[in-house]
Amino acid sequence: MMCSHEKMTGSVMSEISADMSVRTAQAGGFYEVVRQLQDVDVQAACMAADGYRVRQALAKDTLSPEDFLALLSPAARPYMESMAHKARDVTVRQFGRTIQLFTPLYLSNWCTNRCVYCSFNACSGIDRMQLDAAGVLREGQAIAATGLRHLLLLTGEAPAKASVDYIRDCVRVLRPLFPSLSIEVYALTEPEYRTLAVAGVDGMTLFQETYNEALYPSLHPAGPKSNYHFRLGAPERACRAGMRNVNIGALLGLDQWQRDAFMTGMHALWLQHRYPGVDIAVSLPRMRPYAGSFQPVCDVDDRALVQILLAMRLFLPRCGITISTRERPAFRDNLIPLGVTRMSAGVSTAVGGHAENEHSSVGQFEISDPRSVDEVVEAVSRAGYQAVFKDWHPLEDSCAV
C-alpha cells in the first residue's frame, strides 16, 4: 500500500513531468521545479524505494523522475551490475565508443566570494594571479602542443578583475588555436553570454554547487555567488544566448548526495526539454582537498559515485557526462565503459600551470589524476574506446586542425 508521502511525491513528479513534456514556459525558470519539489522530501522518497521499484525502472527505456529516484536509492545497490550493463549499452548506442578530451586553462584566481570549500575564496590568503595576453597565448600554445582542441577557460568570481571584456579578449587570443572554447566563470547575464558567444565561446559550465536552497547561504556567505536564484538561472540564460553546449552539476558532498544528484538530473532534463537544440551535459565532481579546513557534509564514496553515474546515464540517455581529474587514475579508467563521454587530461588547476609551472599559483583543488594527455589517451584505448581531440569546427572559422 502506498503511504501518503509516496502519493504526494508521485503527484508532484507527474505534474513536473507533464510541464516538461509540453515545454511549459514558466516565468520562474527551473526555480519553479525547485519550488514544487520543496513540498517533497526527496531524501525520504529515495529511501522508501524497494527492489520492486528498481526492477520496474530497469525494465523501462524512458525513465520517470520516480524511476530516477529509485536508481539512486539504497535499494538499487544489489542491482548495480544490471545498471552497469544497461548504462554501457545505452552510452554506446548514443555516443559510440568515444571519449572527448579537454583541459582547463585557469585565466585568473582573483575572487570576491567567500565559499567555505574553495581555495580561491577571498579570505584564503593565497597569491593572486591573472594572465595577460602574452601569458594566455603561452598557456594556449602549451596546451595545443598536446593535440587537444577543446579548451575550458576558468576564472575566479571577481568581475572587476576578470571582466567579460577581459574574458572576450582572452578568447580572441585563443581562437586561432582551438575550434571549441568553453567557459567556467561567474554567472552572467544573457547579454554577457551572448557577447562571449559572438566572440567564439560555444559552451559553458556552471555548477549550482548544491540545490539545497536552505543550506546554500551558509556555504556562500558573501560575494556574487551568494545569489542562489541568479546562479540557478545562468544555464538557461546561456542557452538563450546561443551557447552550443551547456554543462551543469553539483559539488557532491556539500549536501546529501542523493538529493543533489536527483536535482542535477531534473535540471538537465528541464533544460533538454526547453532547449532541444542545445547539448546539455552534466559533470559529477566530488569534494577534493583544498587550501582550507572545510569538511564535506556527506561522504560520497566510490560506490556512491558509480551509482550516481549509472542512474544519471539511464535517466538521461542523450546527456554528456564528464568525469574530471578529481578522481584517481585507476578509478577514472574503470568508469569509462559505464556512461562517461568526456574526460579532462593534462590538467593544472593553477593559473599559469601549463606553460610556467614554476611560477604558477596555488591550485583551486588537488587533482588526483596527474597523467599527461598521452597517458590518458593510452588508458582510453586500453578500455576499448577512442579518444577524440576534436569533434567541432565552426563553418566560418579558420582554426588550425
Sequence and secondary structure as in RCSB ss.txt:
>XXXX:A:sequence
MMCSHEKMTGSVMSEISADMSVRTAQAGGFYEVVRQLQDVDVQAACMAADGYRVRQALAKDTLSPEDFLALLSPA
ARPYMESMAHKARDVTVRQFGRTIQLFTPLYLSNWCTNRCVYCSFNACSGIDRMQLDAAGVLREGQAIAATGLRH
LLLLTGEAPAKASVDYIRDCVRVLRPLFPSLSIEVYALTEPEYRTLAVAGVDGMTLFQETYNEALYPSLHPAGPK
SNYHFRLGAPERACRAGMRNVNIGALLGLDQWQRDAFMTGMHALWLQHRYPGVDIAVSLPRMRPYAGSFQPVCDV
DDRALVQILLAMRLFLPRCGITISTRERPAFRDNLIPLGVTRMSAGVSTAVGGHAENEHSSVGQFEISDPRSVDE
VVEAVSRAGYQAVFKDWHPLEDSCAV
>XXXX:A:secstr
   HHHHHHHHHHHHHHHHHHTT   TTTTHHHHHHHTTS HHHHHHH  HHHHHHHHT SS  HHHHHHHHSGG
GGGGHHHHHHHHHHHHHHHH SEEEEEEEEEEE       TT TTSTTS     B  HHHHHHHHHHHHTTT  E
EEEEE S TTTS HHHHHHHHHHHTTT SEEEEE S   HHHHHHHHHHTEEEEEEEEE   TTTHHHH  SSGG
G HHHHHTHHHHHHHTT SEEEEEE BTSS HHHHHHHHHHHHHHHHHH TTSEEEEE  B    SS    SS  
 HHHHHHHHHHHHHH TT EEEE TTS HHHHHHHGGGT  EEE S   STTTTT GGG    SS  S    HHH
HHHHHHHTT EEES     TT     
